[in-house]
């Protein structure tokens, strides 16, 4: 399943906001350097969705705040119950 993510790097606090069933805004404390923000985003998203971080793959937006990620092992019913 594909999920749209907007990452805010360098935030004072880390948080996840689910805007729609397939759209998230994630604030991470680390800066957007050397893939650190992307790795942290995948870890937080995995914890939020209750899936291992290894099942999350970055599809597009490697160098932009707006990203599309693929989550394996997550179906529509699980995602809608997390709202």
C-alpha positions as CSV (number, residue, x, y, z in Angstrom):
1,X,0.0,0.0,0.0
2,X,1.3,3.5,-0.9
3,X,1.2,6.3,1.7
4,X,1.9,10.0,1.1
5,X,4.1,11.5,3.8
6,X,5.2,15.1,4.4
7,X,8.3,15.2,6.6
8,X,9.3,18.3,8.6
9,X,13.0,17.8,9.5
10,X,14.7,19.7,12.4
11,X,11.5,20.0,14.5
12,X,11.6,20.6,18.2
13,X,9.4,17.6,19.0
14,X,8.7,14.4,17.1
15,X,5.1,13.8,16.1
16,X,2.9,12.0,13.6
17,X,-0.4,13.5,12.3
18,X,-2.7,11.4,10.1
19,X,-4.4,13.8,7.8
20,X,-6.3,11.2,5.8
21,X,-6.3,7.4,5.8
22,X,-3.3,7.4,3.4
23,X,-1.6,10.8,4.2
24,X,0.6,11.7,7.1
25,X,2.6,14.6,8.4
26,X,5.7,13.6,10.4
27,X,7.9,15.9,12.4
28,X,11.4,14.5,13.2
29,X,14.1,16.1,15.3
30,X,17.0,15.1,13.1
31,X,18.2,17.3,10.2
32,X,17.7,16.3,6.6
33,X,21.3,15.3,6.1
34,X,22.8,11.9,4.9
35,X,19.3,10.2,4.9
36,X,18.9,10.6,8.6
37,X,15.4,12.2,8.4
38,X,14.2,9.6,6.0
39,X,15.4,6.8,8.3
40,X,13.8,8.3,11.3
41,X,10.6,8.9,9.4
42,X,10.4,5.3,8.5
43,X,11.0,4.2,12.1
44,X,8.3,6.5,13.4
45,X,5.8,5.4,10.7
46,X,6.5,1.8,11.4
47,X,5.9,2.2,15.1
48,X,2.7,4.1,14.4
49,X,1.4,1.6,11.9
50,X,2.6,-1.4,14.0
51,X,4.7,-2.8,11.2
52,X,8.5,-3.4,11.1
53,X,10.5,-0.5,9.7
54,X,12.0,-2.9,7.2
55,X,8.6,-3.3,5.6
56,X,8.6,0.4,4.7
57,X,10.3,1.5,1.5
58,X,10.8,5.0,0.1
59,X,9.4,5.1,-3.4
60,X,9.8,8.8,-4.3
61,X,10.8,12.1,-2.7
62,X,14.3,11.0,-1.5
63,X,15.4,14.7,-1.4
64,X,12.1,16.5,-0.9
65,X,9.8,16.9,2.1
66,X,6.9,15.3,0.3
67,X,7.4,11.5,-0.1
68,X,5.6,8.4,-1.2
69,X,6.3,5.3,0.8
70,X,5.3,1.7,0.3
71,X,4.2,-0.3,3.4
72,X,4.1,-4.1,3.1
73,X,1.9,-6.1,5.4
74,X,-0.7,-3.3,5.9
75,X,-4.1,-3.6,4.3
76,X,-6.9,-1.0,4.1
77,X,-8.8,-2.4,7.1
78,X,-5.8,-2.0,9.4
79,X,-5.1,1.5,8.2
80,X,-8.7,2.7,8.7
81,X,-8.8,1.2,12.2
82,X,-5.8,3.3,13.1
83,X,-7.7,6.6,12.5
